[in-house]
C-alpha cells in the first residue's frame, strides 16, 4: 500500500477517528502543540509507524496504525488533523456560550417572575 492508495474519503475518516480519540482523551492542546513541532519529522515518524504497525495492532487492538503511517507521510494531513481539532474546540466553545446565554436568560426570567410576585403580595405588617 502506498500513500496514494488511501482515498480522500478514507483519509477523512482516519482524521476524524484520530481527532475524536484526541478530543475524548482531552488532549487537544498538547496534541496541537505536538503536531506543530512534529511536522518536520512526520515522514520519519510515518516510517517508524510502518515498522511498529504489527505490534501496535496487536497491543492496542486498533488496525489503523499502518494507515495512519501512510496518512502521516503527507504533512498536509497533519494540517487537516489540527484544523479538525481546532473546529472541535470552537464547536465546544459555541455550545458553552449558548448554555451560558440560556442560563442567563432563565435567571433573568426567574428574577422578573419573582419581582411580579412581590408586587402582588400585600406588604408585611398591613392588615389584609
Backbone as a ProteinNet text record, in pm:
[ID]
protein_1_A
[PRIMARY]
XXXXXXXXXXXXXXXXXXXXXXXXXXXXXXXXXXXXXXXXXXXXXXXXXXXXXXXXXXXXXXXXXXXXXXXXXXXXXXXXXXXXXXXXXXXXXXXXXXXXXXXXXXXXXXXXXXXXXXXXXXXXXXXX
[TERTIARY]
85.3	0	89.2	54	127.2	38.9	98.8	25	-91.3	-71.3	-175.4	-292	-272.1	-376.6	-487	-465.2	-569	-654.8	-781.5	-872.7	-895.7	-938.1	-968.5	-1076.6	-1173.1	-1277.9	-1218.8	-1130.7	-1067.2	-977.2	-906	-819.8	-902.1	-1017.4	-1103.2	-1158.1	-1190.1	-1237.3	-1129.9	-1006.2	-896.3	-868.1	-873.9	-850.8	-960	-1084.1	-1194.7	-1180.3	-1140.3	-1121.4	-1015.3	-900.6	-792	-835.1	-904.1	-948.4	-1045.6	-1136.4	-1232.1	-1160.5	-1062	-987.9	-912.5	-847.6	-772.3	-867.7	-982.6	-1081.3	-1137.3	-1168.8	-1221.1	-1121.1	-994.9	-890.2	-854.1	-919.7	-895	-748.1	-694.7	-554.3	-539.7	-639.2	-638	-521.6	-505.9	-398.1	-260.1	-229.8	-98.4	-79.5	-186.9	-175.6	-143.5	-210.4	-183.4	-39.4	7.8	147.6	243.3	214.1	298.8	300.9	184.4	179.1	248.9	238.9	308.4	460.2	510.1	654.1	699.7	608.3	634.9	634.3	580.4	562.2	688.9	806.5	925.6	963.1	922.6	959	846.6	743	625.8	659.6	745	777.9	856.1	953	1032.6	943.4	853.4	761.7	669	625.2	536.8	609.5	737.8	813.8	828	844.9	850.3	717.7	608.5	477.3	458.9	510.6	502.5	578.3	692.4	774.8	706.1	642	580.9	433.3	377.6	234.7	190.3	263.4	215.8	204.8	296.6	294.2	184.2	166.4	61.8	-76.1	-91.6	-219.9	-246.6	-143.9	-158.3	-191.8	-120.8	-136	-250.8	-281.5	-386.9	-521.8	-520.6	-645.7	-699.1	-622.8	-664.2	-586.9	-655	-586.9	-547.8	-548.8	-525.1	-379.6	-291.1	-153.8	-85.7	-94.8	-26.8	-92.5	-226.3	-293.9	-257.2	-245.5	-205.6	-61.9	20	155.6	154.5	67.5	55.4	-1.9	-91.4	-152.4	-47.1	44.8	145.5	254.8	263.2	364.6	340.4	216.7	180.6	156.7	236.3	225.2	92.4	30.3	-99.7	-203.6	-186.1	-280.3	-268.2	-147.1	-130.2	-205	-195.9	-269	-419.4	-466.1	-609	-651.2	-567.2	-598.3	-601.3	-504.6	-501.5	-623.6	-659.7	-777.8	-903.7	-914.1	-1032	-1037.7	-922.4	-918.1	-959	-912.5	-949.5	-1098.6	-1155.8	-1300.2	-1376.9	-1328.9	-1396.1	-1394.8	-1283.5	-1272.8	-1368.4	-1375.2	-1466.6	-1611.8	-1647.1	-1783.2	-1814.9	-1719.1	-1739.2	-1758.3	-1679.6	-1690.7	-1825.5	-1874.1	-2006	-2114.8	-2102.9	-2201.2	-2197.4	-2077.9	-2065.7	-2129	-2102.3	-2160.3	-2312.7	-2365.2	-2510.7	-2569.1	-2501.6	-2550.2	-2547.2	-2440.2	-2432.4	-2541.6	-2566.2	-2669.9	-2807.1	-2835.5	-2963	-2976.9	-2868.7	-2872.8	-2899.6	-2835.8	-2857.6	-3000.6	-3054.7	-3192.6	-3290.2	-3265.6	-3352	-3345.5	-3225.8	-3209.3	-3283.7	-3274.2	-3345	-3495.4	-3539.7	-3682.8	-3732.1	-3653.6	-3691	-3695.9	-3601	-3599.3	-3723.5	-3760.5	-3878.6	-4004.6	-4012	-4126.3	-4132.1	-4016.4	-4011	-4054.2	-4012.1	-4049.3	-4199.6	-4258.7	-4403.2	-4478.9	-4427.8	-4492.3	-4487.9	-4377.9	-4365.7	-4464.2	-4489.6	-4585.2	-4726.1	-4755.7	-4890	-4910.5	-4801.4	-4813.9	-4844.6	-4930.8	-4955.3	-4829.9	-4806.8	-4688.8	-4702.4	-4588.7	-4587.2	-4634.4	-4703.8	-4749.9	-4883.2	-4932.4	-5062	-5170.9	-5279.9	-5392	-5463.6	-5484.5	-5543.6	-5668.2
-118.2	0	123.6	216.8	342.4	455.1	567.9	685.2	715.7	693.7	721.9	624.5	511.5	410.9	448.7	545.1	588.3	692.2	662.1	754.2	876.8	986.4	1105	1077.9	992.6	959	884.5	787.4	710.1	801	891	986.9	1068.6	1118.6	1199.4	1116.7	989.2	901	882.5	860.7	840.8	968	1081.5	1208.3	1230.2	1202.3	1217.7	1120.5	997.7	897.1	944.1	990.4	1036.6	1159.6	1252.3	1374.5	1340.1	1247.7	1208.1	1147.1	1062.1	999	1104.7	1195.2	1300.7	1387.6	1419.4	1502.5	1428.7	1300.4	1221.9	1212.8	1205.8	1195.1	1331.7	1437.2	1574.9	1614.1	1578.9	1606.7	1696.7	1779.7	1860.4	1959	2036.8	2137	2072.5	1968	1904.9	1843.6	1788.9	1727.9	1833.1	1947.8	2053.3	2101	2119.5	2160.9	2054.7	1928.1	1818.9	1814.8	1825.4	1816.2	1934.1	2052.1	2166.8	2148.8	2096.8	2073.4	1949.3	1860.4	1730.7	1732.6	1838.3	1846.8	1814.9	1867.4	1834.1	1685.5	1616.9	1476	1379.9	1430.7	1346.4	1227	1246.8	1134.6	1026.9	1069.4	973	896.3	967.3	903.2	806.1	844.7	754.3	623.6	632.6	510.8	424.4	489.6	415.3	347.4	414.6	353.2	230.5	237.1	119	2.1	32.5	-72.3	-131.2	-47	-92	-131.6	-118.4	-145.1	-282.3	-389.9	-519.7	-523.5	-457.9	-457.3	-367.3	-249.5	-159.1	-219.2	-287.4	-353.5	-461.1	-533.1	-642.8	-590.6	-487.4	-440.2	-341.2	-262.3	-162.5	-210	-305.3	-352.7	-261.7	-160.6	-70.3	-106	-146.4	-187.4	-70.6	50.9	168.1	213.9	149.2	200.3	215.6	117.5	129.5	236.8	248	352.6	490.7	503.8	632.8	664.3	561.8	582.2	642.4	591.1	648.4	789.2	809.8	940.6	1044.7	1006	1099.7	1131.4	1053.7	1082.6	1217.1	1259.1	1386.2	1489.2	1592.4	1693.2	1767.8	1773.4	1839.5	1769	1639.5	1565.5	1605.9	1638.8	1691.8	1823.5	1906.4	2032.9	2007.5	1909	1875.7	1829.3	1748.2	1699	1814.1	1902.2	2018.3	2106.8	2128.2	2208.5	2145.1	2012.7	1943.4	1957.3	1945	1961.2	2102.7	2201.6	2340.2	2362.2	2298.7	2308.4	2249.2	2137.7	2073.3	2163.7	2230.9	2323.6	2441.3	2493.9	2604.9	2563.2	2441.3	2390.9	2380	2330	2318.2	2456.1	2552.6	2688.3	2750.5	2726.8	2777.8	2717.1	2588	2522.2	2579.9	2607.1	2667.7	2805.7	2886	3020.5	3013.1	2921.3	2906.2	2863.6	2773.7	2728.3	2843.1	2923	3038.5	3139.6	3160.1	3255.4	3205.8	3076.9	3020.6	3032.7	3005.3	3014.9	3159.1	3255.1	3395.8	3436.9	3389.1	3422.1	3361.5	3238.2	3173.8	3246.7	3289.8	3362.4	3496	3565.5	3693.1	3671.5	3562.4	3531.6	3502.5	3426.6	3397.8	3525.6	3614	3740.5	3823.3	3828.6	3907.4	3844.1	3711.2	3643.4	3671.1	3667	3697	3840.3	3932.3	4072.9	4090.9	4021.7	4030.9	3972.3	3862.6	3801.1	3894.8	3965	4057.5	4173.6	4217.1	4325.5	4281.6	4154.6	4102.4	4073.3	4047	4014.7	4142.9	4131.8	4250.5	4280.5	4405.4	4440.6	4382.1	4351	4294.7	4398.9	4354.2	4443.1	4508.8	4496.4	4556	4452.6	4498.1	4407.1	4381	4255.4	4227.3	4159.8
0	0	0	-85.9	-93.5	-42.9	-24.6	22.4	-71.8	-200.6	-298.8	-289.3	-220.6	-211.2	-114	-28.5	65.4	-5.8	-15.8	-83.4	4.7	-56.3	24.7	129.9	96.5	193.5	312.8	283.6	392.3	474.6	407.5	477.1	575.3	529.3	615.3	732.1	706.2	813.9	920.5	876.2	971	1050.6	983.4	1052.2	1155.9	1119.5	1213.4	1330.4	1301.3	1405.9	1505.7	1452.3	1538.9	1618.8	1553.3	1621.9	1734.6	1709.5	1813.6	1934	1909	2019.9	2100.1	2031.5	2099.7	2182.1	2126.3	2196	2317.7	2301.9	2414.3	2528.3	2495.3	2597.6	2655	2606.6	2649.9	2632.7	2517.1	2486.8	2364.4	2338.6	2216.9	2216.3	2322.2	2325.2	2315.5	2395	2379.3	2240.6	2183.6	2051.1	1945.3	1953.2	1855.1	1866.8	1989.1	2008.6	1955.9	1983.4	1936.2	1784.3	1721.2	1575.5	1509.2	1569.7	1512.4	1518.5	1629.3	1640.4	1565.5	1542.7	1484.8	1331.7	1273.2	1128.2	1048.3	1082.5	1002.9	1009.2	1114.1	1129.4	1092.6	1030.1	1004.4	915.3	815.8	727.1	802.3	881.6	958.4	1056	1120.6	1214.3	1142.1	1022.8	948.1	915.9	886.3	857.8	983.4	1097.7	1224	1254	1219.9	1241.9	1153.4	1031	943.7	1006	1062.4	1122.1	1246.8	1325.7	1450.2	1436.1	1316.9	1296.3	1346.7	1320.4	1370.2	1522.8	1590.6	1737.5	1791.1	1730.2	1777.4	1752.1	1639	1612.2	1716.2	1752.5	1848.1	1987.9	2032.3	2169.8	2189.5	2088.3	2105.2	2053.5	1965.2	1908	1798.6	1759.8	1652.7	1525.9	1422.2	1299.6	1209.1	1263.1	1180	1176.1	1246.3	1258.8	1123.7	1037.2	908.7	822.5	829.7	751.9	803.9	933.9	990.7	950.5	939.5	889.1	749.5	663	529	534.6	626.1	642.7	682	770.5	819.9	718.2	613	512.2	445.2	442.7	381	491.6	494.2	600.4	597.6	481.5	471.7	558.9	577.2	660.9	807.5	849.7	986	999.6	896.1	897.5	905	829.6	833.2	972.3	1034.7	1169.2	1269.8	1262.2	1353	1328.9	1202.3	1171.7	1229.9	1220.4	1274.1	1426.1	1491.5	1636.8	1676.3	1601.9	1630.9	1608.6	1504.7	1482.6	1600.1	1651.8	1764.5	1887.3	1910	2023.2	2003.1	1880	1851.6	1872.8	1828.7	1849.3	1998.1	2075.3	2219.7	2282	2238.9	2292.9	2256.8	2135.5	2096.9	2184.1	2212.5	2298.4	2439.2	2489.6	2622.8	2627	2522.7	2516.9	2513.3	2431.5	2421.4	2555.7	2626.4	2757.1	2857.9	2855.9	2946.5	2914.7	2786.2	2745.8	2791.9	2772.9	2818.7	2969.1	3042.4	3188.9	3232.1	3165.8	3199.7	3168.9	3055.9	3021.2	3121.9	3163.1	3262.3	3395.8	3432.9	3558.9	3552.8	3441.6	3426.2	3428.6	3368	3368.2	3510.1	3585.8	3725.1	3807.9	3786.3	3860.1	3828.9	3701.7	3665.9	3723.2	3725.4	3785.8	3935.8	4002	4145.6	4173	4089.1	4107.3	4090.2	3994.5	3974.6	4093.5	4148.7	4265.2	4384.3	4401.3	4513.8	4500.2	4378.6	4357.2	4396.5	4370.3	4400.1	4549.1	4622.2	4765.3	4842.7	4947.3	5031.2	5114.6	5144.7	5225.2	5364.9	5422.8	5557.3	5658.5	5760	5865.8	5834.5	5714	5682.4	5708.3	5752.6	5780.1	5649.7	5620.8	5493.2	5496.5
[MASK]
++++++++++++++++++++++++++++++++++++++++++++++++++++++++++++++++++++++++++++++++++++++++++++++++++++++++++++++++++++++++++++++++

